[in-house]
Amino acid sequence: MPASVIDLFCGIGGLTKGLELSGLNVLAGIDLDESCRFAYEANNNAHFISGDVNTINVDELTALYPQEDLRILVGCAPCQPFSKYTQRYRKEGHKDDKWRLLYSFSDLVDAIHPSVVSMENVPELSKEKVFDDFVNHLENAGYKCSWSVVYCPDYGVPQRRKRLVLLASLLGNIALIPPLYDEMHYRTVRDAISHLPPLQNGECNAEDVIHCSTKMTDLNLKRIRHSVPGGTWKDWTNELQLKCHKKRTGKSYGAVYGRMCWDEPSPTITTQFYGYGNGRFGHPEQDRALSYREGALLQSFPEDYRFVEEGVPFNRRELGIHIGNAVPVELGRAIGMSIQNHLNEMEVD
């Protein structure tokens, strides 16, 4: 069955790249953030459309699909409204505007009538009414739905990330493929980044501008030298500890100022993974924070993925957001393989 894909909220193309690696034909990615265009189009065979999913012209999207192809619609609506971090600070009854994006996704399903739909997001979304509404909407429209919270190392991503993955089809039952890796064979930090040239604190590699580490203060350099892989700030001497850590309320802040372990998957890569104090983002043995390239490899992007234009200055904070917000490529590949298997089964039937 010939099939084509449109990727909503595509960002710099993590999901698109994974789908392409699975053999699916991705026609276009849509995102409101124009700064994602270069990376998306430089690495994928799809066109980047800068637009708001809430207001985009549906007829133009529908016209992108070849007439003879099955239509597939995928996407990862921005997850900040559903994350554990924002839930801590959400006021009772408050609704972030981005929550509405999932309802806009439903509206596009109604308008485009894709044969297959996939949605990826943070696990916390499954507890929200907007997710129940999304699933019920699909089922009422005739889709067979399945969803689960996925542990990304099971699919070749070298980080302990968990994601919600939903698959839905008008053709019949569909589900994510079984895990491709077990705990004894998970890809690790060593597998992903140990081959890269070493860096000093704040140094940039001459041959790869994003293999670059953020310069730490002298105090943080002392702290990382007292940090051990898998440890916390509790390994430091008393004079290196922050005031907040010495308070009773700060004793539980263990997931910051630490080094990664070589032979385990990394912690979840966030949009601030390049800062040593933003999580356990210290290099396992070099006295520095992760480089942007290392963060991308831990997100399972191919090593030759181009994030910035050659010779053009780039915004480091923006690059961190692009990489941290991306769907891990190997998870995208697993989603694509699941869709491919489903289409093949339907063709045989």
N, C-alpha and C positions, 0 to 999 in steps of 0.2 A: 504494500500500500504506500504510494508516494505521500509524504507528509511534510508540512512546513510549520515552522514555529515563529511566534512573536513573543519577545521577552519584555514584560512590563517591569518598570523600576530596575532597569538593567545595570545601572552603575557602570563600572569599568569592564564588566563582562565576565565575571567569574562563572555565573550560571551558563551564559551563552557558550563560553569556551568548553565547559564540561559537556554540554549537549552536543556541540560539534565533535568533540572527541569520541562521543558515543555513536557518531554517524548520522545524527539528525541535521537537517537543513534549517538553520536559523536565518530568517529573512531580515529581521530588524530588531533592535532594542530601543526602548522608549524610556527616557528619563528627563526629569525637570532640570537636572544639573548639567549645564553645557560643558563644564570642566571635565566631564567624563568622556567626551567625544573622542579625544585623541587615543587614549588607551583602548577604548572599545573598538574603534575602527582599525587601529594599527595591528591588532592581534586576532581579529575575527573576520569572517567572510560576510558579515552582516552590516547593515546600514544603521547608523545612529540617528534616531529622531528625537530632537529636543522638544519636549512637550509635557504638558500637565495631563496626567491620566484622567483627572476630573473633567477636563474640557476638550480632550482631543477629538478630532473628527473621525468618527467611527467608520464612515464610508471610505475614507482614505486608508484606514487600517485594513478593512475587509478587502479592498482592491489589491493589497500587497500579496494576498494568498493566490497562487496559481489555481485556476478553476478546477483542475483535476485532483488537487492535493487535499488530503485530510488536514483540517486546521487544528493546530495545537497552540494553546495559550498558557504561558507560564509567567511566574513573577514572584518577587519577594518585596512586599510592601515595606517601607521603612519601619524598623522594629523598635525604635526608641520608645514609643508610647507603651509597649508591652514588656519592656525589659525589667529585670529585678531592680535595677538601679532606679529607674524612674518611678516604679511602683512605690518605693519608699517615700517619695516626695510628692506623690499625687494626692491632691485634696479630694475628699469624698465628693463624688458626683461630677468631678472635673473630667471633661472629655477633650483630649488633644485633637486638633484638626486632622492630624495624620491618621487617626482612627478611621476617618471616613474613607480613606483610600481602599480599604477592603470592600466597602460597599460599592465604590467605583469599579473595583475589579469585578464584582458580581454583575454590575450593569453592562460591562464590556462582554462578559460571558453571554448575557442575554442577546446582545446586539450582534456578536460575531458567530455564535453557535459553534464553538470549537468541538471537535470530537473528543479531545483530551485536554484536561486542565491540570496544572500542577502549581501548588503554592508552597513556599518555604518561608519559615519565620522562626522567631524565638519560641521555646517551649511554653513560656508563660501565656502566650496568646490562647492556648487551648482552654484556659480557665475563664476566658472573657466571653461575654454575650455576643460580641461582634463575630467571633469565630463560629459559635453555634449558629448564628444567622447565616453565615457564609455557607456552612455545610448544609443546612436545611434548604437554603436557596438552590444549591446544586442538586440535591436529592429531589426536590419538588420539580426541577426541570428535567428529570429523567436520568441524572448521572448516578453511576455506581461509585461510591467514595470509599477511600481508605486513608487513614492517617496514623502516624506514629511519631514518637519522639526518638530521634536518631542520635546515636553516639558516633560522632564523625570518624574516630579511629577505625571503626568497623568497616569503613569504606575507603581507607587509605589516606585519610587526612591526618597529618602528624601533630594534632592538637586535641586537647580534651574538650572539644566543643560539642554542645548538644543543640540540635535543631529540630523543629517541627516540620515534617514533610507530609503534604497532602497530595494524593493523586485521585483524579476523577475521570470517568469515561462514559460516553454514551454507547460505547460498543459492547461493554460487558465489564466483569470484575477486573480490577487492576490493583496491583500492590507493588510496593518497593521490593526490589530483589533482596535475597538474604544477604547477610554480611559477607564481605569478601576477605576480611582479615579476622583473626582471633587475637586474644590478648597476648599470646606468645609471639605473634608476628606483626604487631602494630608497628607502623612507621614511627620513628622517633626523631627527636631533635637532632641527634647525630646523623641519622639518615638524610635529613633535610638540609642541614646547613654546615656540617663539619668540613666540607670540602672548600668552602669559600676562603679567600685570602684573609689573613688576620688583620684586625684594625686596632689602632690605638683609640683612646677616648677622644671623640670629636673628629676622627679622621674619616676621609672619603677615599674610596678606591679610585685610582686614576682611570681604570677601564670600565667601571660601572658606577655612574653617578649616584644611583640609589643604594649602592652598598656603602652606606654612610651612617655613622653613628652620631647621635646628638651629644654635644659636649656637656659633661657633668661638672658640677662644682667640685672644688677641692674636698669639701666635707663629704659629698656623696662618693667621691673616689675612695676616701678612707672607709666609708661604709661598705662599699662593694668588695673591698679587699678583705673585710671581715665577714663577708657573706659566703655561705656554702651552698652548693646545689641542693635545691629542695628545702632550704632553710628559710628563716625569717629574720626580721630585725632583732629578735630575741637572742641571736647569736652574737650581736655586737657588744662591745664594752659599754658601760653605763654612759660615758660622756658622748657617745655617738647616737644615743637614742633620742628621738624627738620628744618634746614635752607631752604631746598627746598620748604617746605610747606609755608614758609613766603614770598616766591617770588610770583609774580603775576602768573607765569606759573605753580606754584604748587598748586594753589587754587582748581583745579579740581581733585586732586589725592585723591578722597574720598573713594576708594575701598580697602584701606589698613589700617592696625593697628586698627582693630575693633573686637568687640565680635559678635558671632552669637546670634540669637534669639532662645529661646527654642521652641516657638510654630509656627515656620515657617520652610519650607525647608531651608537647608543650602545654602550658595553660592556654585558656581561650585568648586568642588574639583580638584585642579591642582596638578602637580607633586611636588609642594613645599608647600603643605597644612600644613605641620608640623611646619612652621615658622610663628610666629605671625605677622611679618612685611611684609609677602608676599601676604596678602589679608585680608579679614575679617575672620581670622582663630583663633581668641581668643575664648576660652571656654566661654559659656554663663555666668558662675558665678565663676568658679575656675580661679585663677590668673595664667594662663598658656596657651600655645598653644595647639592645638589638638594633641592627641596621634595618632600613626599610626593605632591602632585598631579602633579608632573613625573615622578616614578617610576612612578606609575600610568599616565600617558599613554605613557611609553616601554614599558610592559607592554601597550599598546594597549587599555586600558580606555576606554570612552566618557568624554568630559569631564564628563558629568552623572552619572557613577556615584557613588552615595552610600556612603561608607565608614563614616561615624560618624553617630550621631543628633544632630540639631540641639539645641544647648544642653546636651549631656551631655559632661562631660570624657572624654577618651580617652587611652589609653596609647600613647605614640608608638612605643615599642619593639614593642608588639603590632601596631600598624598597619604598621610596616615589615615585620614577618614576614608579615602577611596579603598585602601587595602583592608582596613579593619571592618568596613561595612560589607565587603564582598561576600557572595556565596562561595564557600570553598570549592575550588574547581573539581576536585575528585568527588565531592558530594553531588555536584552538578552532573558529572559523568554517570554516577550511579542512578540518578533520576532519569537521565537519558536512556541508559540501558534498560531500565524498568519499562519505559514507554516503548522502546524498540521491541522488547520481549512481548509486551501486550499486543502490539500491532501484528507481530508475527503469528501469535496464537490466534488472533481474530481472523487472519488471512487463511490459516490452515483450516479453521472451523468453517 
